[in-house]
Amino acid sequence: MLYLLLAIMAGLMVMLVITILGPGAAQMAESHPWVGQPLPATTLKPMLNVEQPLETADLAGKVTLVNFWGPWCPPCLLEFPELLQIREEFSDQPDFAFVSVAADGGWMPGQPASFNEDLETLVPQSQLVLAKFNTTLPVYVDQHADLRIGLSQVKQYQGYPTTLLVDQQGKIQAVWIGYGGDLSDISKKIRELLEAG
């Protein structure tokens, strides 16, 4: 019951952030302080449909879309099918990677270093989301929030969903926080980076 209450409160906080940012949030993608910064070095642990951990260094040479989401987060679920379409659109591109990172919503900047994602709840809830959208998407977990903590050293992590576009050199090129109702800008920017090589 306590977890359910915490999840609802986290969801409400996310909705508040979305309301504050508004539907035009995606238009601010290139002006975020993370843009131009390297993706922090860390290891993402395998959670669903993948067996090996993912080192952010393994993404070198690829255009990578990293999406932080939660099964408890209504805006995350609204954008989920569009992200799956983007993944499919670029599935034939060997130099593109889509990294899905699920979160339980419990971590916020400033929390103790001993944070652990609640996998007992996160895994089955995420499985339900994947089943709903009929996908075997590989899903990772930022178990101790190391990647989010690294990002927060530049600018405080604001909420879910958060999507980062990382270039072939490992630098963040665009950031989308929240769901503005249209992800076509993401596809356009991925294509631009792939064509630039």
Salt bridges, closest charged atoms under 4 A:
GLU30 OE2 - LYS189 NZ 2.81
GLU89 OE2 - ARG191 NH2 2.77
GLU117 OE2 - ARG148 NH2 2.66
ASP142 OD2 - ARG148 NE 2.98
ASP185 OD1 - LYS189 NZ 3.80
